[in-house]
């Protein structure tokens, strides 16, 4: 029999910045937030990605690349989508000296969205899990055919963090969310609905958890929204 040799490794892709920046500028920023979809190992199937060498899909190969990105940019907060529980545990173990993390799992799958934060800079005050199906039910979506279309098990996680800048006596309340919106381009209405439910839940979380001490606030809404410019959500 004939063994096909392993293909050459793919070229390293460069990051295309929204604006011109230097890596040192990023490293020296007051608060650095990173967000990216790491592709769940169970979804890293060559049938889905025929253009990609199989070795590059394996989590054993990609794990180091993900770790290297975090080490390079040293984010204060990083959000990830498609995080399986075992992967979350690996990331938490790798960075346990610097980061704490929280994972919000999807209703019917062993993966979800996670947020990690620099535990030397931030204190976790509160958090909540937003399950879009349950929120849609509470908002009165009852018709069966409509439920069949819009009830997808995507979720969001929202955190309330406390941050005190160096040399300051005044703390800043950081409100940060991470989500993964439904993927299918044929369901723009579902994407729009889930984003609306996220904003509603985010506002409700802030209203119920905000105290008199939260005088300075910063809001960050992160995630993989599976959208393109000029789409309904983007507009």
C-alpha angles and dihedrals in degrees: 000000000000123000115212109226119241110266121247117272116267119258116266108258119224122227113250107217124216087224133011111277142156123233090236090056090054092048091051097048117122094237123012120194124187129188130181144148109244096191114242112256091235089059095047092098122153089223088064094042106033091158092061124080110247094235090059090056095055114104089221087065098038095046093074092047091053091048091048092053091053092047092048099050098030094208119199090216126017127186124200133189129206092030115165117208093249091050091048089053091050093051092046091050093047094052101027093123093062110017140052120198146196128204126205109199125208117248098247105019136066094239138066145142126308138194124202123189136189102258092202090061104031138047119204109233102170144337142190139196118228114205106190094207092056093044091050090051091052090050091057107261098152108143110110100224091047091050091052090056103040104030102099121154097237116136143191132212122212125195134191111208133179119223127184112191115227112274093012129114092199119084126212122219111225117204110191132171134187126196144162112217122210110284107216114106089207090067105063090145091058091049090051093047093049091049090050090050090050092053091047092050092045092053092046091050091051093047094051098039101038116108136186088265092063095087096139117045136180124190126204122180109190135172150097103291095176091223140126131220114284092022119134093263095044092052 
